[in-house]
């Protein structure tokens, strides 16, 4: 009988230890932080896309290259060169908009736009009530264009949009002309 009591006591002690450990793990453990979906990294690009853009700069760089160096001097022989004083430049997400609050009212601005890739981009330049829109075929023979406007407010918004499924990169250069 004493042997049975010892084995029973050992079994009860083991059961109590396991029950205590299970309770400690569930009741007293801190909760895991919530999963932040915005902080997750995007899946790797397919090998074909990486090979097409080995530098990683992609279509935006191709679009910027179409516009050339914004600091280059004005060339009268070049019909695409609008001249003027460099004001700003950038790339736009699709859809996307850049807002420049450093412009003054009454400035005559030319916004040179370019896109690269496959698709069509609608570019828009807005300052107060002044607005101009151009549609550019990125795969066409002339994937660049100019938008001209006189600022009607102390802000200039340059935006771009493209239909879903189009794969494009965009760039723009703003110059003060006249």
C-alpha positions as CSV (number, residue, x, y, z in Angstrom):
1,X,0.0,0.0,0.0
2,X,2.8,2.6,0.7
3,X,4.1,2.0,-2.8
4,X,0.7,2.8,-4.3
5,X,0.5,6.0,-2.2
6,X,3.9,7.1,-3.4
7,X,3.1,6.5,-7.1
8,X,-0.3,8.2,-6.6
9,X,1.4,11.2,-5.0
10,X,3.9,11.5,-7.8
11,X,1.2,11.3,-10.4
12,X,-0.8,14.0,-8.6
13,X,2.3,16.2,-8.3
14,X,3.0,15.8,-12.0
15,X,-0.6,16.6,-12.9
16,X,-0.5,19.7,-10.6
17,X,2.8,20.9,-12.2
18,X,1.4,20.5,-15.7
19,X,-1.9,22.2,-14.8
20,X,0.0,25.1,-13.2
21,X,2.3,25.4,-16.2
22,X,-0.6,25.4,-18.6
23,X,-2.4,28.1,-16.5
24,X,0.7,30.2,-16.3
25,X,1.2,30.0,-20.1
26,X,-2.3,31.1,-21.0
27,X,-3.4,33.5,-18.2
28,X,-0.2,35.3,-17.3
29,X,1.5,35.5,-20.7
30,X,1.6,38.9,-22.4
31,X,-0.4,39.3,-25.6
32,X,1.5,39.4,-28.9
33,X,1.5,42.8,-30.6
34,X,-1.0,43.1,-33.4
35,X,0.2,42.4,-36.9
36,X,1.0,45.7,-38.7
37,X,0.1,45.1,-42.3
38,X,1.5,48.4,-43.4
39,X,4.9,47.5,-42.2
40,X,5.1,44.2,-44.1
41,X,7.6,44.0,-46.9
42,X,6.2,43.5,-50.4
43,X,6.8,40.2,-52.1
44,X,9.9,39.9,-54.2
45,X,9.6,41.0,-57.8
46,X,9.5,38.3,-60.5
47,X,12.9,37.5,-62.1
48,X,11.7,38.8,-65.5
49,X,10.9,42.2,-63.9
50,X,14.2,42.3,-62.1
51,X,16.0,41.6,-65.3
52,X,14.2,44.3,-67.1
53,X,15.1,46.9,-64.5
54,X,18.4,45.6,-62.9
55,X,19.2,48.9,-61.3
56,X,16.0,48.8,-59.3
57,X,15.0,52.4,-60.2
58,X,12.6,51.1,-62.8
59,X,10.1,53.0,-64.9
60,X,10.4,56.2,-63.0
61,X,14.0,56.5,-63.9
62,X,13.2,55.8,-67.6
63,X,10.6,58.6,-67.4
64,X,13.1,61.0,-65.8
65,X,15.6,60.2,-68.5
66,X,13.1,61.2,-71.2
67,X,13.0,64.7,-69.7
68,X,16.8,65.0,-69.6
69,X,18.7,66.9,-67.0
70,X,16.6,69.8,-65.7
71,X,19.8,71.9,-65.1
72,X,20.9,71.7,-68.8
73,X,20.9,75.1,-70.6
74,X,18.1,76.0,-72.9
75,X,18.6,74.9,-76.5
76,X,16.7,76.9,-79.2
77,X,17.1,74.2,-81.8
78,X,15.3,71.6,-79.6
79,X,11.5,71.8,-80.0
80,X,11.0,69.9,-76.7
81,X,13.1,72.3,-74.7
82,X,10.7,74.9,-73.2
83,X,13.5,77.0,-71.6
84,X,12.7,79.0,-68.6
85,X,14.1,78.8,-65.0
86,X,14.0,75.5,-63.2
87,X,11.5,75.5,-60.4
88,X,11.0,71.8,-59.3
89,X,10.9,68.2,-60.5
90,X,9.7,64.9,-59.3
91,X,8.1,61.5,-60.0
92,X,4.5,60.6,-59.3
93,X,2.9,57.4,-58.0
94,X,-0.1,56.2,-59.9
95,X,-2.5,57.7,-58.8
96,X,-0.5,60.4,-57.2
97,X,-0.1,64.1,-56.6
98,X,2.7,66.5,-55.6
99,X,1.8,69.8,-54.0
100,X,4.2,72.8,-54.2
101,X,3.3,75.7,-51.9
102,X,6.4,77.7,-52.9
103,X,5.0,79.2,-56.1
104,X,3.6,82.7,-56.3
105,X,0.4,83.8,-57.9
106,X,0.7,85.0,-61.5
107,X,3.7,83.0,-62.5
108,X,3.7,81.5,-66.0
109,X,4.8,77.9,-65.6
110,X,5.5,75.1,-68.0
111,X,5.3,71.5,-66.6
112,X,7.2,69.0,-68.8
113,X,5.8,65.5,-68.2
114,X,7.0,62.1,-69.3
115,X,6.0,58.5,-68.8
116,X,7.5,55.2,-69.5
117,X,6.1,51.7,-69.7
118,X,2.9,50.3,-71.1
119,X,-0.3,52.4,-70.7
120,X,-1.7,55.9,-70.8
121,X,-1.2,58.5,-68.1
122,X,-3.4,61.6,-67.6
123,X,-1.3,64.4,-66.2
124,X,-2.9,67.4,-64.6
125,X,-1.5,70.7,-63.3
126,X,-3.7,72.9,-61.0
127,X,-3.2,76.2,-59.3
128,X,-6.3,77.7,-57.8
129,X,-8.9,77.9,-60.7
130,X,-6.2,77.4,-63.4
131,X,-6.1,73.9,-64.7
132,X,-4.6,72.1,-67.6
133,X,-4.8,68.4,-68.5
134,X,-2.8,66.2,-71.0
135,X,-3.1,62.6,-71.8
136,X,0.2,60.8,-72.7
137,X,0.7,57.4,-74.3
138,X,3.7,55.9,-72.6
139,X,4.4,53.4,-75.4
140,X,3.8,55.9,-78.1
141,X,6.4,57.7,-80.3
142,X,6.2,60.8,-78.0
143,X,5.8,59.8,-74.3
144,X,6.4,63.4,-73.2
145,X,4.2,66.6,-73.3
146,X,4.0,70.1,-71.8
147,X,1.3,71.6,-69.6
148,X,1.2,75.4,-69.4
149,X,-0.6,77.6,-67.0
150,X,-0.4,80.8,-65.1
151,X,-0.7,80.2,-61.4
152,X,-4.0,81.5,-59.9
153,X,-2.9,80.8,-56.3
154,X,0.2,80.3,-54.2
155,X,0.1,76.5,-54.8
156,X,0.8,74.2,-57.7
157,X,-0.5,70.6,-57.8
158,X,0.8,68.2,-60.3
159,X,-1.0,64.8,-60.5
160,X,-1.0,61.7,-62.6
161,X,-3.4,58.8,-63.0
162,X,-3.6,55.7,-65.2
163,X,-6.2,52.9,-65.7
164,X,-5.8,49.9,-63.5
165,X,-3.5,47.3,-65.0
166,X,-1.3,49.8,-66.8
167,X,2.4,49.6,-65.7
168,X,3.9,53.0,-66.0
169,X,6.4,55.3,-64.4
170,X,6.1,59.1,-64.4
171,X,8.3,62.2,-64.1
172,X,7.8,66.0,-64.4
173,X,9.9,69.2,-64.4
174,X,8.4,72.6,-63.6
175,X,10.0,75.7,-65.2
176,X,9.0,79.3,-64.9
177,X,8.7,80.7,-68.4
178,X,8.2,84.2,-69.9
